[in-house]
C-alpha cells in the first residue's frame, strides 16, 4: 500500500494522486497534501 508522505495515511493506489519527484513516485490522499509536498519535497521525500 502506498503511503502519503505528508499526512502518513495509507492509500488505495487506484485513487491516490500521483506525483513524481527525483525519479520516484509519491502518492497523496488529496491535492492539498500534494501541494505541500511540491513546496517542500526534501522534507518529505524520505518518508515513503
Ligand atoms: Zn494526505
mmCIF file of the protein (N, C-alpha, C, O) and its ligand, coordinates in Angstrom:
data_MODEL
# 
_entry.id   MODEL 
# 
loop_
_entity.id 
_entity.type 
_entity.pdbx_number_of_molecules 
1 polymer     1 
2 non-polymer 1 
# 
_entity_poly.entity_id                      1 
_entity_poly.type                           'polypeptide(L)' 
_entity_poly.nstd_linkage                   no 
_entity_poly.nstd_monomer                   no 
_entity_poly.pdbx_seq_one_letter_code       
;(UNK)(UNK)(UNK)(UNK)(UNK)(UNK)(UNK)(UNK)(UNK)(UNK)(UNK)(UNK)(UNK)(UNK)(UNK)(UNK)
(UNK)(UNK)(UNK)(UNK)(UNK)(UNK)(UNK)(UNK)(UNK)(UNK)(UNK)(UNK)(UNK)(UNK)(UNK)(UNK)
(UNK)(UNK)(UNK)(UNK)(UNK)(UNK)(UNK)(UNK)(UNK)(UNK)(UNK)(UNK)(UNK)(UNK)(UNK)(UNK)
;
_entity_poly.pdbx_seq_one_letter_code_can   XXXXXXXXXXXXXXXXXXXXXXXXXXXXXXXXXXXXXXXXXXXXXXXX 
_entity_poly.pdbx_strand_id                 A 
# 
loop_
_entity_poly_seq.entity_id 
_entity_poly_seq.num 
_entity_poly_seq.mon_id 
_entity_poly_seq.hetero 
1 1  UNK n 
1 2  UNK n 
1 3  UNK n 
1 4  UNK n 
1 5  UNK n 
1 6  UNK n 
1 7  UNK n 
1 8  UNK n 
1 9  UNK n 
1 10 UNK n 
1 11 UNK n 
1 12 UNK n 
1 13 UNK n 
1 14 UNK n 
1 15 UNK n 
1 16 UNK n 
1 17 UNK n 
1 18 UNK n 
1 19 UNK n 
1 20 UNK n 
1 21 UNK n 
1 22 UNK n 
1 23 UNK n 
1 24 UNK n 
1 25 UNK n 
1 26 UNK n 
1 27 UNK n 
1 28 UNK n 
1 29 UNK n 
1 30 UNK n 
1 31 UNK n 
1 32 UNK n 
1 33 UNK n 
1 34 UNK n 
1 35 UNK n 
1 36 UNK n 
1 37 UNK n 
1 38 UNK n 
1 39 UNK n 
1 40 UNK n 
1 41 UNK n 
1 42 UNK n 
1 43 UNK n 
1 44 UNK n 
1 45 UNK n 
1 46 UNK n 
1 47 UNK n 
1 48 UNK n 
# 
loop_
_struct_asym.id 
_struct_asym.entity_id 
A 1 
B 2 
# 
loop_
_chem_comp.id 
_chem_comp.type 
_chem_comp.mon_nstd_flag 
UNK 'L-peptide linking' . 
ZN  non-polymer         . 
# 
_pdbx_entity_nonpoly.entity_id   2 
_pdbx_entity_nonpoly.name        ? 
_pdbx_entity_nonpoly.comp_id     ZN 
# 
_pdbx_nonpoly_scheme.asym_id         B 
_pdbx_nonpoly_scheme.entity_id       2 
_pdbx_nonpoly_scheme.mon_id          ZN 
_pdbx_nonpoly_scheme.ndb_seq_num     1 
_pdbx_nonpoly_scheme.pdb_seq_num     101 
_pdbx_nonpoly_scheme.auth_seq_num    101 
_pdbx_nonpoly_scheme.pdb_mon_id      ZN 
_pdbx_nonpoly_scheme.auth_mon_id     ZN 
_pdbx_nonpoly_scheme.pdb_strand_id   A 
_pdbx_nonpoly_scheme.pdb_ins_code    . 
# 
loop_
_atom_site.group_PDB 
_atom_site.id 
_atom_site.type_symbol 
_atom_site.label_atom_id 
_atom_site.label_alt_id 
_atom_site.label_comp_id 
_atom_site.label_asym_id 
_atom_site.label_entity_id 
_atom_site.label_seq_id 
_atom_site.pdbx_PDB_ins_code 
_atom_site.Cartn_x 
_atom_site.Cartn_y 
_atom_site.Cartn_z 
_atom_site.occupancy 
_atom_site.B_iso_or_equiv 
_atom_site.pdbx_formal_charge 
_atom_site.auth_seq_id 
_atom_site.auth_comp_id 
_atom_site.auth_asym_id 
_atom_site.auth_atom_id 
_atom_site.pdbx_PDB_model_num 
ATOM   1   N  N  . UNK A 1 1  ? 0.831  -1.206 0.000   1.00 0.00 ? 1   UNK A N  1 
ATOM   2   C  CA . UNK A 1 1  ? 0.000  0.000  0.000   1.00 0.00 ? 1   UNK A CA 1 
ATOM   3   C  C  . UNK A 1 1  ? 0.865  1.255  0.000   1.00 0.00 ? 1   UNK A C  1 
ATOM   4   O  O  . UNK A 1 1  ? 1.751  1.378  0.846   1.00 0.00 ? 1   UNK A O  1 
ATOM   5   N  N  . UNK A 1 2  ? 0.642  2.173  -0.903  1.00 0.00 ? 2   UNK A N  1 
ATOM   6   C  CA . UNK A 1 2  ? 1.388  3.431  -0.855  1.00 0.00 ? 2   UNK A CA 1 
ATOM   7   C  C  . UNK A 1 2  ? 0.956  4.272  0.346   1.00 0.00 ? 2   UNK A C  1 
ATOM   8   O  O  . UNK A 1 2  ? -0.193 4.219  0.788   1.00 0.00 ? 2   UNK A O  1 
ATOM   9   N  N  . UNK A 1 3  ? 1.894  5.034  0.850   1.00 0.00 ? 3   UNK A N  1 
ATOM   10  C  CA . UNK A 1 3  ? 1.612  5.896  1.999   1.00 0.00 ? 3   UNK A CA 1 
ATOM   11  C  C  . UNK A 1 3  ? 1.823  7.351  1.588   1.00 0.00 ? 3   UNK A C  1 
ATOM   12  O  O  . UNK A 1 3  ? 2.809  7.699  0.938   1.00 0.00 ? 3   UNK A O  1 
ATOM   13  N  N  . UNK A 1 4  ? 0.882  8.173  1.979   1.00 0.00 ? 4   UNK A N  1 
ATOM   14  C  CA . UNK A 1 4  ? 1.010  9.610  1.756   1.00 0.00 ? 4   UNK A CA 1 
ATOM   15  C  C  . UNK A 1 4  ? 2.142  10.144 2.646   1.00 0.00 ? 4   UNK A C  1 
ATOM   16  O  O  . UNK A 1 4  ? 2.031  10.092 3.871   1.00 0.00 ? 4   UNK A O  1 
ATOM   17  N  N  . UNK A 1 5  ? 3.233  10.659 2.047   1.00 0.00 ? 5   UNK A N  1 
ATOM   18  C  CA . UNK A 1 5  ? 4.365  11.095 2.871   1.00 0.00 ? 5   UNK A CA 1 
ATOM   19  C  C  . UNK A 1 5  ? 4.085  12.343 3.689   1.00 0.00 ? 5   UNK A C  1 
ATOM   20  O  O  . UNK A 1 5  ? 4.821  12.640 4.630   1.00 0.00 ? 5   UNK A O  1 
ATOM   21  N  N  . UNK A 1 6  ? 3.041  13.076 3.350   1.00 0.00 ? 6   UNK A N  1 
ATOM   22  C  CA . UNK A 1 6  ? 2.748  14.309 4.086   1.00 0.00 ? 6   UNK A CA 1 
ATOM   23  C  C  . UNK A 1 6  ? 1.921  14.006 5.339   1.00 0.00 ? 6   UNK A C  1 
ATOM   24  O  O  . UNK A 1 6  ? 2.306  14.403 6.439   1.00 0.00 ? 6   UNK A O  1 
ATOM   25  N  N  . UNK A 1 7  ? 0.821  13.328 5.190   1.00 0.00 ? 7   UNK A N  1 
ATOM   26  C  CA . UNK A 1 7  ? -0.036 13.080 6.351   1.00 0.00 ? 7   UNK A CA 1 
ATOM   27  C  C  . UNK A 1 7  ? 0.117  11.663 6.902   1.00 0.00 ? 7   UNK A C  1 
ATOM   28  O  O  . UNK A 1 7  ? -0.354 11.376 8.002   1.00 0.00 ? 7   UNK A O  1 
ATOM   29  N  N  . UNK A 1 8  ? 0.771  10.776 6.150   1.00 0.00 ? 8   UNK A N  1 
ATOM   30  C  CA . UNK A 1 8  ? 1.115  9.472  6.701   1.00 0.00 ? 8   UNK A CA 1 
ATOM   31  C  C  . UNK A 1 8  ? 0.044  8.402  6.607   1.00 0.00 ? 8   UNK A C  1 
ATOM   32  O  O  . UNK A 1 8  ? 0.221  7.322  7.171   1.00 0.00 ? 8   UNK A O  1 
ATOM   33  N  N  . UNK A 1 9  ? -1.058 8.657  5.920   1.00 0.00 ? 9   UNK A N  1 
ATOM   34  C  CA . UNK A 1 9  ? -2.093 7.631  5.842   1.00 0.00 ? 9   UNK A CA 1 
ATOM   35  C  C  . UNK A 1 9  ? -1.856 6.697  4.665   1.00 0.00 ? 9   UNK A C  1 
ATOM   36  O  O  . UNK A 1 9  ? -1.242 7.073  3.667   1.00 0.00 ? 9   UNK A O  1 
ATOM   37  N  N  . UNK A 1 10 ? -2.353 5.475  4.800   1.00 0.00 ? 10  UNK A N  1 
ATOM   38  C  CA . UNK A 1 10 ? -2.258 4.502  3.719   1.00 0.00 ? 10  UNK A CA 1 
ATOM   39  C  C  . UNK A 1 10 ? -3.318 4.799  2.673   1.00 0.00 ? 10  UNK A C  1 
ATOM   40  O  O  . UNK A 1 10 ? -4.432 5.218  2.986   1.00 0.00 ? 10  UNK A O  1 
ATOM   41  N  N  . UNK A 1 11 ? -2.937 4.570  1.416   1.00 0.00 ? 11  UNK A N  1 
ATOM   42  C  CA . UNK A 1 11 ? -3.812 4.956  0.317   1.00 0.00 ? 11  UNK A CA 1 
ATOM   43  C  C  . UNK A 1 11 ? -4.140 3.786  -0.589  1.00 0.00 ? 11  UNK A C  1 
ATOM   44  O  O  . UNK A 1 11 ? -3.390 2.816  -0.693  1.00 0.00 ? 11  UNK A O  1 
ATOM   45  N  N  . UNK A 1 12 ? -5.268 3.909  -1.229  1.00 0.00 ? 12  UNK A N  1 
ATOM   46  C  CA . UNK A 1 12 ? -5.609 2.998  -2.314  1.00 0.00 ? 12  UNK A CA 1 
ATOM   47  C  C  . UNK A 1 12 ? -4.899 3.498  -3.569  1.00 0.00 ? 12  UNK A C  1 
ATOM   48  O  O  . UNK A 1 12 ? -5.111 4.628  -4.008  1.00 0.00 ? 12  UNK A O  1 
ATOM   49  N  N  . UNK A 1 13 ? -4.061 2.649  -4.133  1.00 0.00 ? 13  UNK A N  1 
ATOM   50  C  CA . UNK A 1 13 ? -3.236 3.086  -5.249  1.00 0.00 ? 13  UNK A CA 1 
ATOM   51  C  C  . UNK A 1 13 ? -4.053 3.605  -6.428  1.00 0.00 ? 13  UNK A C  1 
ATOM   52  O  O  . UNK A 1 13 ? -3.610 4.495  -7.154  1.00 0.00 ? 13  UNK A O  1 
ATOM   53  N  N  . UNK A 1 14 ? -5.240 3.050  -6.614  1.00 0.00 ? 14  UNK A N  1 
ATOM   54  C  CA . UNK A 1 14 ? -6.079 3.486  -7.742  1.00 0.00 ? 14  UNK A CA 1 
ATOM   55  C  C  . UNK A 1 14 ? -6.667 4.888  -7.550  1.00 0.00 ? 14  UNK A C  1 
ATOM   56  O  O  . UNK A 1 14 ? -6.973 5.589  -8.514  1.00 0.00 ? 14  UNK A O  1 
ATOM   57  N  N  . UNK A 1 15 ? -6.816 5.273  -6.282  1.00 0.00 ? 15  UNK A N  1 
ATOM   58  C  CA . UNK A 1 15 ? -7.472 6.554  -6.003  1.00 0.00 ? 15  UNK A CA 1 
ATOM   59  C  C  . UNK A 1 15 ? -6.485 7.663  -5.668  1.00 0.00 ? 15  UNK A C  1 
ATOM   60  O  O  . UNK A 1 15 ? -6.840 8.841  -5.703  1.00 0.00 ? 15  UNK A O  1 
ATOM   61  N  N  . UNK A 1 16 ? -5.262 7.302  -5.348  1.00 0.00 ? 16  UNK A N  1 
ATOM   62  C  CA . UNK A 1 16 ? -4.302 8.286  -4.882  1.00 0.00 ? 16  UNK A CA 1 
ATOM   63  C  C  . UNK A 1 16 ? -3.858 9.213  -6.013  1.00 0.00 ? 16  UNK A C  1 
ATOM   64  O  O  . UNK A 1 16 ? -3.853 8.842  -7.187  1.00 0.00 ? 16  UNK A O  1 
ATOM   65  N  N  . UNK A 1 17 ? -3.490 10.419 -5.621  1.00 0.00 ? 17  UNK A N  1 
ATOM   66  C  CA . UNK A 1 17 ? -2.896 11.358 -6.572  1.00 0.00 ? 17  UNK A CA 1 
ATOM   67  C  C  . UNK A 1 17 ? -1.416 11.058 -6.686  1.00 0.00 ? 17  UNK A C  1 
ATOM   68  O  O  . UNK A 1 17 ? -0.749 10.772 -5.692  1.00 0.00 ? 17  UNK A O  1 
ATOM   69  N  N  . UNK A 1 18 ? -0.917 11.125 -7.885  1.00 0.00 ? 18  UNK A N  1 
ATOM   70  C  CA . UNK A 1 18 ? 0.459  10.750 -8.137  1.00 0.00 ? 18  UNK A CA 1 
ATOM   71  C  C  . UNK A 1 18 ? 1.310  11.988 -8.426  1.00 0.00 ? 18  UNK A C  1 
ATOM   72  O  O  . UNK A 1 18 ? 0.887  12.925 -9.103  1.00 0.00 ? 18  UNK A O  1 
ATOM   73  N  N  . UNK A 1 19 ? 2.509  11.949 -7.891  1.00 0.00 ? 19  UNK A N  1 
ATOM   74  C  CA . UNK A 1 19 ? 3.470  12.998 -8.227  1.00 0.00 ? 19  UNK A CA 1 
ATOM   75  C  C  . UNK A 1 19 ? 4.844  12.366 -8.309  1.00 0.00 ? 19  UNK A C  1 
ATOM   76  O  O  . UNK A 1 19 ? 5.222  11.570 -7.450  1.00 0.00 ? 19  UNK A O  1 
ATOM   77  N  N  . UNK A 1 20 ? 5.589  12.720 -9.341  1.00 0.00 ? 20  UNK A N  1 
ATOM   78  C  CA . UNK A 1 20 ? 6.915  12.159 -9.488  1.00 0.00 ? 20  UNK A CA 1 
ATOM   79  C  C  . UNK A 1 20 ? 7.959  13.187 -9.098  1.00 0.00 ? 20  UNK A C  1 
ATOM   80  O  O  . UNK A 1 20 ? 7.912  14.338 -9.532  1.00 0.00 ? 20  UNK A O  1 
ATOM   81  N  N  . UNK A 1 21 ? 8.895  12.759 -8.281  1.00 0.00 ? 21  UNK A N  1 
ATOM   82  C  CA . UNK A 1 21 ? 9.960  13.656 -7.849  1.00 0.00 ? 21  UNK A CA 1 
ATOM   83  C  C  . UNK A 1 21 ? 11.233 12.850 -7.681  1.00 0.00 ? 21  UNK A C  1 
ATOM   84  O  O  . UNK A 1 21 ? 11.224 11.784 -7.064  1.00 0.00 ? 21  UNK A O  1 
ATOM   85  N  N  . UNK A 1 22 ? 12.337 13.362 -8.233  1.00 0.00 ? 22  UNK A N  1 
ATOM   86  C  CA . UNK A 1 22 ? 13.625 12.714 -8.039  1.00 0.00 ? 22  UNK A CA 1 
ATOM   87  C  C  . UNK A 1 22 ? 13.599 11.261 -8.525  1.00 0.00 ? 22  UNK A C  1 
ATOM   88  O  O  . UNK A 1 22 ? 14.242 10.390 -7.939  1.00 0.00 ? 22  UNK A O  1 
ATOM   89  N  N  . UNK A 1 23 ? 12.857 11.015 -9.588  1.00 0.00 ? 23  UNK A N  1 
ATOM   90  C  CA . UNK A 1 23 ? 12.776 9.669  -10.150 1.00 0.00 ? 23  UNK A CA 1 
ATOM   91  C  C  . UNK A 1 23 ? 11.904 8.698  -9.387  1.00 0.00 ? 23  UNK A C  1 
ATOM   92  O  O  . UNK A 1 23 ? 11.837 7.519  -9.733  1.00 0.00 ? 23  UNK A O  1 
ATOM   93  N  N  . UNK A 1 24 ? 11.230 9.183  -8.344  1.00 0.00 ? 24  UNK A N  1 
ATOM   94  C  CA . UNK A 1 24 ? 10.369 8.318  -7.546  1.00 0.00 ? 24  UNK A CA 1 
ATOM   95  C  C  . UNK A 1 24 ? 8.926  8.782  -7.635  1.00 0.00 ? 24  UNK A C  1 
ATOM   96  O  O  . UNK A 1 24 ? 8.641  9.961  -7.840  1.00 0.00 ? 24  UNK A O  1 
ATOM   97  N  N  . UNK A 1 25 ? 8.022  7.823  -7.474  1.00 0.00 ? 25  UNK A N  1 
ATOM   98  C  CA . UNK A 1 25 ? 6.610  8.166  -7.476  1.00 0.00 ? 25  UNK A CA 1 
ATOM   99  C  C  . UNK A 1 25 ? 6.110  8.299  -6.043  1.00 0.00 ? 25  UNK A C  1 
ATOM   100 O  O  . UNK A 1 25 ? 6.407  7.465  -5.187  1.00 0.00 ? 25  UNK A O  1 
ATOM   101 N  N  . UNK A 1 26 ? 5.356  9.348  -5.799  1.00 0.00 ? 26  UNK A N  1 
ATOM   102 C  CA . UNK A 1 26 ? 4.766  9.577  -4.481  1.00 0.00 ? 26  UNK A CA 1 
ATOM   103 C  C  . UNK A 1 26 ? 3.258  9.650  -4.628  1.00 0.00 ? 26  UNK A C  1 
ATOM   104 O  O  . UNK A 1 26 ? 2.737  10.151 -5.624  1.00 0.00 ? 26  UNK A O  1 
ATOM   105 N  N  . UNK A 1 27 ? 2.574  9.145  -3.626  1.00 0.00 ? 27  UNK A N  1 
ATOM   106 C  CA . UNK A 1 27 ? 1.107  9.103  -3.648  1.00 0.00 ? 27  UNK A CA 1 
ATOM   107 C  C  . UNK A 1 27 ? 0.546  10.008 -2.563  1.00 0.00 ? 27  UNK A C  1 
ATOM   108 O  O  . UNK A 1 27 ? 1.103  10.124 -1.472  1.00 0.00 ? 27  UNK A O  1 
ATOM   109 N  N  . UNK A 1 28 ? -0.563 10.640 -2.891  1.00 0.00 ? 28  UNK A N  1 
ATOM   110 C  CA . UNK A 1 28 ? -1.166 11.596 -1.953  1.00 0.00 ? 28  UNK A CA 1 
ATOM   111 C  C  . UNK A 1 28 ? -2.665 11.375 -1.852  1.00 0.00 ? 28  UNK A C  1 
ATOM   112 O  O  . UNK A 1 28 ? -3.320 10.940 -2.799  1.00 0.00 ? 28  UNK A O  1 
ATOM   113 N  N  . UNK A 1 29 ? -3.191 11.693 -0.660  1.00 0.00 ? 29  UNK A N  1 
ATOM   114 C  CA . UNK A 1 29 ? -4.621 11.491 -0.421  1.00 0.00 ? 29  UNK A CA 1 
ATOM   115 C  C  . UNK A 1 29 ? -5.441 12.590 -1.076  1.00 0.00 ? 29  UNK A C  1 
ATOM   116 O  O  . UNK A 1 29 ? -6.593 12.370 -1.448  1.00 0.00 ? 29  UNK A O  1 
ATOM   117 N  N  . UNK A 1 30 ? -4.851 13.773 -1.219  1.00 0.00 ? 30  UNK A N  1 
ATOM   118 C  CA . UNK A 1 30 ? -5.609 14.906 -1.728  1.00 0.00 ? 30  UNK A CA 1 
ATOM   119 C  C  . UNK A 1 30 ? -4.654 15.918 -2.351  1.00 0.00 ? 30  UNK A C  1 
ATOM   120 O  O  . UNK A 1 30 ? -3.437 15.844 -2.186  1.00 0.00 ? 30  UNK A O  1 
ATOM   121 N  N  . UNK A 1 31 ? -5.241 16.854 -3.065  1.00 0.00 ? 31  UNK A N  1 
ATOM   122 C  CA . UNK A 1 31 ? -4.428 17.870 -3.725  1.00 0.00 ? 31  UNK A CA 1 
ATOM   123 C  C  . UNK A 1 31 ? -3.693 18.750 -2.717  1.00 0.00 ? 31  UNK A C  1 
ATOM   124 O  O  . UNK A 1 31 ? -2.604 19.247 -3.002  1.00 0.00 ? 31  UNK A O  1 
ATOM   125 N  N  . UNK A 1 32 ? -4.283 18.943 -1.547  1.00 0.00 ? 32  UNK A N  1 
ATOM   126 C  CA . UNK A 1 32 ? -3.635 19.733 -0.513  1.00 0.00 ? 32  UNK A CA 1 
ATOM   127 C  C  . UNK A 1 32 ? -2.304 19.122 -0.096  1.00 0.00 ? 32  UNK A C  1 
ATOM   128 O  O  . UNK A 1 32 ? -1.297 19.825 -0.015  1.00 0.00 ? 32  UNK A O  1 
ATOM   129 N  N  . UNK A 1 33 ? -2.293 17.830 0.168   1.00 0.00 ? 33  UNK A N  1 
ATOM   130 C  CA . UNK A 1 33 ? -1.052 17.162 0.546   1.00 0.00 ? 33  UNK A CA 1 
ATOM   131 C  C  . UNK A 1 33 ? -0.051 17.196 -0.600  1.00 0.00 ? 33  UNK A C  1 
ATOM   132 O  O  . UNK A 1 33 ? 1.146  17.376 -0.376  1.00 0.00 ? 33  UNK A O  1 
ATOM   133 N  N  . UNK A 1 34 ? -0.522 17.027 -1.798  1.00 0.00 ? 34  UNK A N  1 
ATOM   134 C  CA . UNK A 1 34 ? 0.380  17.054 -2.940  1.00 0.00 ? 34  UNK A CA 1 
ATOM   135 C  C  . UNK A 1 34 ? 1.057  18.415 -3.063  1.00 0.00 ? 34  UNK A C  1 
ATOM   136 O  O  . UNK A 1 34 ? 2.253  18.503 -3.344  1.00 0.00 ? 34  UNK A O  1 
ATOM   137 N  N  . UNK A 1 35 ? 0.282  19.467 -2.852  1.00 0.00 ? 35  UNK A N  1 
ATOM   138 C  CA . UNK A 1 35 ? 0.845  20.814 -2.950  1.00 0.00 ? 35  UNK A CA 1 
ATOM   139 C  C  . UNK A 1 35 ? 1.860  21.086 -1.849  1.00 0.00 ? 35  UNK A C  1 
ATOM   140 O  O  . UNK A 1 35 ? 2.871  21.749 -2.082  1.00 0.00 ? 35  UNK A O  1 
ATOM   141 N  N  . UNK A 1 36 ? 1.597  20.581 -0.659  1.00 0.00 ? 36  UNK A N  1 
ATOM   142 C  CA . UNK A 1 36 ? 2.562  20.732 0.428   1.00 0.00 ? 36  UNK A CA 1 
ATOM   143 C  C  . UNK A 1 36 ? 3.872  20.036 0.058   1.00 0.00 ? 36  UNK A C  1 
ATOM   144 O  O  . UNK A 1 36 ? 4.960  20.569 0.276   1.00 0.00 ? 36  UNK A O  1 
ATOM   145 N  N  . UNK A 1 37 ? 3.743  18.838 -0.506  1.00 0.00 ? 37  UNK A N  1 
ATOM   146 C  CA . UNK A 1 37 ? 4.942  18.110 -0.908  1.00 0.00 ? 37  UNK A CA 1 
ATOM   147 C  C  . UNK A 1 37 ? 5.717  18.863 -1.988  1.00 0.00 ? 37  UNK A C  1 
ATOM   148 O  O  . UNK A 1 37 ? 6.943  18.954 -1.930  1.00 0.00 ? 37  UNK A O  1 
ATOM   149 N  N  . UNK A 1 38 ? 5.006  19.393 -2.958  1.00 0.00 ? 38  UNK A N  1 
ATOM   150 C  CA . UNK A 1 38 ? 5.662  20.088 -4.062  1.00 0.00 ? 38  UNK A CA 1 
ATOM   151 C  C  . UNK A 1 38 ? 6.405  21.328 -3.565  1.00 0.00 ? 38  UNK A C  1 
ATOM   152 O  O  . UNK A 1 38 ? 7.438  21.704 -4.119  1.00 0.00 ? 38  UNK A O  1 
ATOM   153 N  N  . UNK A 1 39 ? 5.876  21.956 -2.521  1.00 0.00 ? 39  UNK A N  1 
ATOM   154 C  CA . UNK A 1 39 ? 6.549  23.116 -1.955  1.00 0.00 ? 39  UNK A CA 1 
ATOM   155 C  C  . UNK A 1 39 ? 7.832  22.749 -1.225  1.00 0.00 ? 39  UNK A C  1 
ATOM   156 O  O  . UNK A 1 39 ? 8.843  23.444 -1.327  1.00 0.00 ? 39  UNK A O  1 
ATOM   157 N  N  . UNK A 1 40 ? 7.775  21.643 -0.486  1.00 0.00 ? 40  UNK A N  1 
ATOM   158 C  CA . UNK A 1 40 ? 8.944  21.244 0.302   1.00 0.00 ? 40  UNK A CA 1 
ATOM   159 C  C  . UNK A 1 40 ? 9.237  19.758 0.136   1.00 0.00 ? 40  UNK A C  1 
ATOM   160 O  O  . UNK A 1 40 ? 9.145  18.993 1.096   1.00 0.00 ? 40  UNK A O  1 
ATOM   161 N  N  . UNK A 1 41 ? 9.586  19.351 -1.074  1.00 0.00 ? 41  UNK A N  1 
ATOM   162 C  CA . UNK A 1 41 ? 9.770  17.910 -1.308  1.00 0.00 ? 41  UNK A CA 1 
ATOM   163 C  C  . UNK A 1 41 ? 10.883 17.296 -0.465  1.00 0.00 ? 41  UNK A C  1 
ATOM   164 O  O  . UNK A 1 41 ? 10.804 16.122 -0.103  1.00 0.00 ? 41  UNK A O  1 
ATOM   165 N  N  . UNK A 1 42 ? 11.905 18.061 -0.153  1.00 0.00 ? 42  UNK A N  1 
ATOM   166 C  CA . UNK A 1 42 ? 13.023 17.478 0.592   1.00 0.00 ? 42  UNK A CA 1 
ATOM   167 C  C  . UNK A 1 42 ? 12.648 17.114 2.018   1.00 0.00 ? 42  UNK A C  1 
ATOM   168 O  O  . UNK A 1 42 ? 13.261 16.243 2.636   1.00 0.00 ? 42  UNK A O  1 
ATOM   169 N  N  . UNK A 1 43 ? 11.644 17.786 2.522   1.00 0.00 ? 43  UNK A N  1 
ATOM   170 C  CA . UNK A 1 43 ? 11.212 17.477 3.878   1.00 0.00 ? 43  UNK A CA 1 
ATOM   171 C  C  . UNK A 1 43 ? 10.515 16.119 3.952   1.00 0.00 ? 43  UNK A C  1 
ATOM   172 O  O  . UNK A 1 43 ? 10.531 15.455 4.989   1.00 0.00 ? 43  UNK A O  1 
ATOM   173 N  N  . UNK A 1 44 ? 9.900  15.717 2.829   1.00 0.00 ? 44  UNK A N  1 
ATOM   174 C  CA . UNK A 1 44 ? 9.050  14.534 2.863   1.00 0.00 ? 44  UNK A CA 1 
ATOM   175 C  C  . UNK A 1 44 ? 9.547  13.362 2.041   1.00 0.00 ? 44  UNK A C  1 
ATOM   176 O  O  . UNK A 1 44 ? 9.050  12.248 2.205   1.00 0.00 ? 44  UNK A O  1 
ATOM   177 N  N  . UNK A 1 45 ? 10.511 13.578 1.164   1.00 0.00 ? 45  UNK A N  1 
ATOM   178 C  CA . UNK A 1 45 ? 10.779 12.541 0.166   1.00 0.00 ? 45  UNK A CA 1 
ATOM   179 C  C  . UNK A 1 45 ? 11.347 11.255 0.751   1.00 0.00 ? 45  UNK A C  1 
ATOM   180 O  O  . UNK A 1 45 ? 11.269 10.206 0.111   1.00 0.00 ? 45  UNK A O  1 
ATOM   181 N  N  . UNK A 1 46 ? 11.913 11.309 1.943   1.00 0.00 ? 46  UNK A N  1 
ATOM   182 C  CA . UNK A 1 46 ? 12.465 10.084 2.533   1.00 0.00 ? 46  UNK A CA 1 
ATOM   183 C  C  . UNK A 1 46 ? 11.480 9.353  3.422   1.00 0.00 ? 46  UNK A C  1 
ATOM   184 O  O  . UNK A 1 46 ? 11.816 8.346  4.046   1.00 0.00 ? 46  UNK A O  1 
ATOM   185 N  N  . UNK A 1 47 ? 10.285 9.857  3.474   1.00 0.00 ? 47  UNK A N  1 
ATOM   186 C  CA . UNK A 1 47 ? 9.292  9.267  4.363   1.00 0.00 ? 47  UNK A CA 1 
ATOM   187 C  C  . UNK A 1 47 ? 8.397  8.255  3.683   1.00 0.00 ? 47  UNK A C  1 
ATOM   188 O  O  . UNK A 1 47 ? 7.370  7.875  4.245   1.00 0.00 ? 47  UNK A O  1 
ATOM   189 N  N  . UNK A 1 48 ? 8.735  7.827  2.547   1.00 0.00 ? 48  UNK A N  1 
ATOM   190 C  CA . UNK A 1 48 ? 7.828  6.912  1.847   1.00 0.00 ? 48  UNK A CA 1 
ATOM   191 C  C  . UNK A 1 48 ? 7.943  5.495  2.374   1.00 0.00 ? 48  UNK A C  1 
ATOM   192 O  O  . UNK A 1 48 ? 7.248  4.600  1.893   1.00 0.00 ? 48  UNK A O  1 
HETATM 193 ZN ZN . ZN  B 2 .  ? -2.559 13.341 2.799   1.00 0.00 ? 101 ZN  A ZN 1 
# 
